[in-house]
Amino acid sequence: MILRVPSYYKTFQCIADKCEHSCCIGWEIDIDEDSYDYYMGIEGAFGERLKEQTVTGDGEHSFVLRKNGWCPFLDQNKLCDIYSELGEEALCEVCTEYPRFVVEYGDVREKSLSVSCEEVGRIIFSDEGKMSYEDIELPDLGIEDEFYEDEEEEPFEEDMEEFCSHLEEYRTQAVAILQNREKSIDDRIREYLKFCEKLQNVVENPEEELWEPMEYFHVRMETFDELENVNEEWMEVKQRVRDFFETHSYTEALEEYKKSGDYNEIWYEHILVYFTYRYFMRAWYDGNVLAKAQFAIVGFLVIRDMDIVRYFANGKSFKLDDRIANARIFSREVEHSEETLEILEDDISFDEAFHVKHLLGQI
């Protein structure tokens, strides 16, 4: 089996107490069965504390967060008591793996890092080079497979085996389109969408008319309003974005931001390649390449909306910390719930505003 990771994968190291937006704050922390059994077997005062701070509902186990949203085992210095008391190997699966995510298909396991982690964002957006990936033979890496023992899924249709066999090649082509810096990011997005539309063989109505930019903006907002909101910071940012565009021309604000010296196309290239790497190969299971591209573009558009508002709120300034923050806020709200991702993909696939022709009109 091949392990495929981005070139920056080995660079990542948790910054623990130095992190301003700890993953141990504000998120429900699920406990896998093996860790739960281990915790319940711990004796002494710390064992009692583990039992007291663990709840079970609908067959799922989790820690009881404090009223301020902190994990009950996060100390005042933002360090983990479980790590300190029992060692790194005692951490549950979620805490061990975050911010890593995994996609498996055929004989390949792809692991990457989520920009919901600010340190990952710093690594990605501080590098102006093109993202690249490397293959590693799993036996040489010595990775434990205990977290990946779920029953292997099959491609969504047997007669799509040949299509799936070419998915990696298609993604390579898609990434090459996004990384072609001889063209503007807007032109690259258009080419990327058309490429994925061709793969999906979706035929658009030639008589279909484009909408006004604010109509598209409102559809984007409404789409994300329908999701369960889990992060207060996201809710506040979303409201600021909505309030801003109620009093500003969308087209004029976008054009002014794009003409500024702080509009960085490389950052948007990184975002689009990040989304493409993370989601494209899920088409192995459902055959819907276009939906993965549509999600990438919708994610780009929403993050760009956030960027415009932050640019003006900062007195017409948008720096690396702003880039990292907005990517983190979006990712933390959207990318860590499979239910949210499934709802979004359905909405994006069927809502007219997200058809390719309309998406091209929003760039």
C-alpha positions in Angstrom: 0.0 0.0 0.0 1.2 3.5 -0.8 1.0 6.4 1.6 0.7 9.7 -0.2 1.4 12.9 1.8 1.9 16.6 0.9 5.5 17.8 0.9 4.8 19.9 4.1 3.4 16.9 6.0 6.5 16.1 7.9 7.1 19.8 8.7 4.0 20.0 10.9 4.4 19.8 14.7 1.7 20.7 17.2 2.6 24.0 18.9 0.4 23.0 21.9 0.2 25.8 24.5 1.5 28.4 21.9 -1.6 27.8 19.7 -4.1 30.7 19.9 -7.0 28.6 18.7 -6.6 25.3 20.4 -8.3 22.3 19.0 -9.1 21.3 22.6 -11.5 24.3 22.9 -14.9 24.6 21.4 -15.2 21.2 19.9 -16.9 18.1 21.2 -14.2 15.5 21.6 -15.3 12.0 20.6 -13.6 8.9 22.2 -13.1 5.8 20.2 -14.0 2.4 21.7 -10.5 1.3 22.3 -9.5 4.5 24.1 -12.8 4.4 26.1 -12.1 0.9 27.3 -8.6 1.9 28.3 -9.8 5.0 30.1 -12.4 3.1 32.0 -9.7 0.7 33.2 -7.4 3.4 34.6 -7.3 3.2 38.4 -6.7 5.8 41.1 -7.6 9.5 41.2 -6.9 10.1 37.6 -9.0 7.1 36.6 -11.9 8.5 38.6 -11.5 11.8 36.9 -11.6 10.1 33.5 -14.8 8.3 34.4 -16.4 11.5 35.8 -15.6 13.5 32.7 -16.8 11.0 30.1 -20.4 10.6 28.9 -22.1 8.1 26.6 -25.1 8.8 24.4 -26.5 6.9 21.4 -23.5 4.5 21.7 -21.0 7.3 21.3 -18.5 8.4 24.0 -17.2 11.9 24.5 -15.6 14.2 27.1 -17.8 16.7 29.0 -16.6 20.1 28.0 -16.4 22.8 30.6 -18.8 25.8 30.4 -16.1 27.8 28.7 -15.8 25.1 26.0 -12.5 23.8 27.2 -11.7 20.1 27.2 -11.8 19.0 30.9 -8.3 17.7 30.6 -6.8 20.9 29.2 -4.9 22.6 32.0 -4.6 26.4 32.6 -1.4 26.4 30.5 -3.3 24.8 27.6 -1.5 21.5 28.0 -3.2 18.1 28.1 -3.4 16.3 31.4 -4.0 12.9 29.7 -0.7 13.4 27.8 1.1 14.5 31.0 -0.3 11.7 33.2 -0.4 8.7 30.9 1.8 9.6 27.9 1.2 10.4 24.2 0.1 6.8 23.5 -2.9 7.3 25.8 -4.5 10.0 23.6 -7.8 9.0 21.9 -7.9 8.6 18.2 -9.3 12.1 17.5 -6.6 13.8 19.6 -3.9 11.7 18.1 -4.9 12.2 14.5 -6.0 15.9 14.3 -5.3 17.9 12.2 -4.6 14.9 9.9 -7.3 13.5 7.6 -7.3 10.3 5.5 -8.8 9.2 2.2 -8.3 5.6 1.1 -8.9 4.1 -2.3 -7.5 1.1 -4.1 -4.1 0.5 -2.7 -3.5 4.1 -1.7 -3.9 5.9 1.6 -3.7 9.7 1.3 -3.0 11.7 4.5 -2.9 15.5 4.7 -3.4 18.3 7.2 -6.4 20.5 7.7 -6.2 24.3 7.6 -8.6 24.4 10.5 -5.3 24.2 12.5 -3.6 27.6 12.5 -0.1 26.0 12.4 -1.0 24.1 9.3 -2.2 27.4 7.8 1.0 29.1 8.7 3.0 26.3 7.0 0.9 26.3 3.8 0.4 30.0 3.3 4.0 31.0 4.2 5.4 29.0 1.3 5.0 30.5 -2.2 6.2 27.4 -3.9 3.8 25.0 -5.6 2.3 22.3 -3.4 3.6 18.9 -4.2 3.1 15.4 -2.9 5.2 12.3 -2.2 4.6 8.6 -2.1 5.9 6.4 0.7 5.7 2.6 1.1 3.7 2.1 4.3 5.9 -0.7 5.6 8.9 1.7 5.5 6.9 4.3 7.5 6.0 2.0 10.4 2.5 3.6 10.8 0.0 1.7 12.9 -3.1 0.5 11.0 -5.3 0.2 14.1 -7.2 3.4 13.2 -8.1 2.2 9.7 -9.7 -1.2 10.3 -13.1 -0.2 8.9 -14.5 -2.4 6.2 -13.0 -1.4 2.9 -15.5 0.5 0.6 -15.7 -0.3 -3.0 -15.9 2.1 -6.0 -19.5 3.3 -6.4 -20.1 1.2 -9.5 -18.3 -1.9 -10.9 -18.5 -0.6 -14.4 -16.7 2.6 -13.4 -13.5 0.7 -12.6 -11.6 2.1 -15.6 -12.8 5.7 -14.8 -11.6 5.3 -11.2 -8.2 3.9 -12.4 -7.7 7.3 -14.2 -8.9 9.5 -11.3 -5.3 10.1 -10.1 -4.3 11.2 -13.6 -7.3 13.5 -13.8 -6.5 15.1 -10.4 -2.9 15.6 -11.5 -4.2 17.5 -14.6 -6.6 19.5 -12.4 -3.9 20.5 -10.0 -1.6 21.5 -13.0 -4.4 23.8 -14.2 -4.7 25.4 -10.8 -0.9 25.8 -10.5 -0.3 27.3 -14.0 0.9 30.8 -12.8 1.2 32.1 -16.3 -2.6 32.6 -16.1 -4.6 34.6 -13.5 -6.3 32.7 -10.7 -9.6 33.6 -12.2 -8.7 32.1 -15.6 -7.4 29.0 -13.9 -10.6 28.5 -11.9 -12.6 28.8 -15.1 -10.4 26.3 -16.9 -10.5 24.0 -13.8 -14.3 24.0 -13.7 -14.6 23.4 -17.4 -12.2 20.5 -17.2 -14.2 18.9 -14.4 -17.4 19.5 -16.1 -16.1 17.7 -19.2 -15.2 14.8 -17.0 -18.6 14.8 -15.5 -20.2 15.2 -18.9 -22.7 17.7 -17.6 -24.6 19.6 -20.3 -25.7 23.2 -19.3 -28.7 24.9 -20.8 -27.4 27.4 -23.3 -30.3 29.7 -22.7 -29.6 30.0 -19.0 -29.0 33.6 -17.9 -26.5 34.7 -15.3 -27.7 36.4 -12.1 -26.5 39.6 -10.4 -23.4 39.1 -8.1 -25.5 39.9 -4.9 -28.0 37.2 -5.8 -25.2 34.6 -5.9 -23.8 36.0 -2.6 -27.2 35.6 -0.9 -27.5 32.0 -2.1 -24.1 31.2 -0.7 -25.1 32.8 2.7 -28.4 30.9 2.7 -26.7 27.6 1.9 -24.4 27.9 4.9 -27.2 29.3 7.1 -29.0 26.0 6.7 -26.2 24.1 8.3 -25.8 23.4 12.0 -23.6 26.1 13.3 -21.0 24.8 15.8 -18.5 27.6 16.1 -19.4 31.0 17.5 -16.5 32.7 15.7 -17.9 31.4 12.4 -21.3 32.8 13.2 -19.9 36.2 14.1 -17.8 36.4 10.9 -20.7 35.3 8.7 -22.8 38.0 10.2 -20.1 40.6 9.6 -19.9 39.5 6.0 -23.6 39.7 5.5 -23.8 43.2 7.2 -20.9 44.5 5.1 -22.5 43.6 1.7 -25.8 45.0 2.8 -24.2 48.5 2.6 -21.5 48.0 0.0 -21.5 47.1 -3.7 -20.3 43.5 -4.0 -18.7 44.1 -7.4 -16.9 47.3 -6.4 -15.6 45.9 -3.1 -14.3 42.7 -4.9 -12.6 44.7 -7.7 -11.0 47.1 -5.2 -9.7 44.2 -3.1 -8.4 42.3 -6.2 -6.5 45.5 -7.4 -4.9 46.0 -4.0 -1.3 44.9 -3.3 -2.6 42.5 -0.6 -4.6 40.3 -3.1 -2.4 37.2 -3.2 -3.3 34.7 -6.0 -0.8 32.2 -4.7 -2.8 31.9 -1.5 -6.0 31.2 -3.4 -4.1 28.7 -5.6 -3.0 26.9 -2.3 -6.7 26.9 -1.1 -7.9 25.4 -4.3 -5.2 22.8 -4.5 -5.8 22.0 -0.9 -9.6 21.4 -1.5 -8.8 19.4 -4.7 -6.3 17.2 -2.9 -8.6 16.6 0.0 -11.9 15.9 -1.8 -11.2 14.9 -5.5 -10.5 11.2 -4.8 -13.8 10.8 -3.0 -15.2 10.5 -6.5 -13.7 6.9 -6.3 -16.8 6.0 -4.3 -19.6 8.1 -6.0 -18.3 9.0 -9.4 -19.2 12.6 -8.9 -16.0 14.5 -9.9 -17.9 17.7 -10.7 -19.4 18.0 -7.2 -15.8 17.9 -5.7 -14.8 20.7 -8.1 -18.0 22.7 -7.3 -17.3 22.4 -3.6 -13.7 23.6 -4.1 -15.0 26.7 -5.9 -17.8 27.4 -3.5 -15.3 27.1 -0.6 -13.0 29.5 -2.4 -15.9 32.0 -3.0 -17.0 32.0 0.6 -13.4 32.4 1.9 -12.9 35.2 -0.6 -16.1 36.9 0.7 -14.6 36.7 4.2 -11.3 38.1 2.9 -13.0 41.1 1.3 -14.7 42.1 4.5 -11.6 41.5 6.6 -9.6 43.6 4.1 -11.8 46.6 4.5 -12.2 46.1 8.3 -8.4 46.2 8.6 -8.3 49.6 6.9 -7.6 48.0 3.5 -5.0 45.6 4.6 -4.9 41.8 4.4 -1.8 40.0 5.6 -0.6 36.4 6.3 -2.3 36.2 9.7 -5.6 37.2 8.1 -5.2 34.5 5.4 -4.5 31.9 8.0 -7.4 33.0 10.2 -10.1 33.0 7.6 -9.1 29.6 6.2 -9.0 28.2 9.7 -12.5 29.6 10.6 -14.1 28.2 7.4 -12.4 24.8 7.8 -13.2 24.4 11.4 -16.9 25.0 10.8 -17.3 23.1 7.6 -14.7 20.4 7.1 -14.9 18.4 10.3 -18.4 17.1 10.1 -19.2 14.4 7.5 -22.9 15.3 7.8 -22.1 18.9 6.9 -20.0 17.9 4.0 -22.7 15.6 2.7 -25.4 18.3 3.0 -23.2 20.8 1.2 -22.4 18.5 -1.6 -26.1 17.8 -2.2 -27.0 21.5 -2.1 -24.1 22.4 -4.4 -24.9 19.6 -6.8 -28.6 20.5 -7.2 -28.9 24.3 -6.6 -29.0 26.2 -9.9 -26.7 28.9 -8.5 -23.9 26.4 -8.2 -24.1 24.9 -11.7 -20.9 25.4 -13.6 -22.1 28.2 -15.8 -23.2 30.2 -12.7 -20.1 29.5 -10.8 -18.1 30.8 -13.8 -20.1 34.0 -13.5 -19.2 34.4 -9.8 -15.4 34.3 -10.3 
